Amino acid sequence: MTLSAIVIRILDFYSLLIFVYVIMSWFPLSRDGVVADVYRVLGSVAEPYIGIFRRIVPLAGAVDFSPLVALLVLRYLIQPAAVTLLRSAGL
């Protein structure tokens, strides 16, 4: 397995974490319990990246599109750029 394939898998996994975090945010959660702990961990992993886009993308009424923009940038800009750089370096 090449380094570029590993990077693709890591970025795909990170995209999945962001997606699960966003879906979990749609449901009311209790403050205690395993699900709340999972949500907090996902938030600590996903929020630093999503937060970048929250500062840029305005709210559309009550809808926050910043996670969607963050996922699109990750999938269509960052991932191809990283793979291209790694492949051009021969990794």
N, C-alpha and C positions, 0 to 999 in steps of 0.2 A: 504494500500500500504506500503510495507516494505521500509526501507532505501536503501537496495540494488537495488530495482526497481527504486527508485528515482534517484540514482546515475547512473544507466543505461540510464535513460531518459535524464539526464543532459549531459552525455557524448555523447549520440546519437545526441542531439541538437547541441553540440559543433562541432561534426563531420560535421553536416549539414552546420553550419556557415563557417567552413573552406572550404567545398566544394563550397559553393556559392561564397566565396571570391576568390577562384582560378578561377572559371568560369568567374567571373566579370573581372578578370585581363586579360583575353584573348581579351577583347573588348576595343576599345578606348573610353575614357570617357572625357567629358568636365570637367573643373575645378570647375564649379558651377553647382548647381542643386541638386535635391533630390538624384539621383542615385549616384552622386559623394560623397554626404554626407554618404549614406549607405555604399559605398565602404570604405570610411575612417574609419567609425565605425567598420566595419568588420575587417579591417586591424589592428585596435588597439586591437581588441580581439584575432585575429588569429595569428598575426605576432610574438608575444612573444614565442608562442609554435613552430611555423614553423621555426623561427629563430634558434632554437636549432639545427634543422636538416640541415639548410642551412650551418652551420659551419662544419657539419660532412660529408654530402653527396656532392660530387663534381658535377659540372655541366657536363652534357653530351652534348657537343656542345653548342647549344643555349637553351637546354631544362633543366628546373629545376625540378628534381624529388623529392625535399625535401618535398613538400606538400603531395605527395603520400606516402612517407615513414612515414611522421608524422601521416597521417590518419591510416596507417596500424599498427603503434605502438600503437596508441590510441585505435584502435578497437581490436587488438589481443593480446596486452600485458597489457596495463594500465587498460582497462575495466575489463577483467577477474581477474586481480590481485586485483582490488578494490572490486569487488563483492565477491571474495573468502575471503578476509579479513573481510568484513562486515558480511558475513554469518557465518564465524568461530567465530566471536565475538557475534553472536546471534542477529544481527541487520538486 
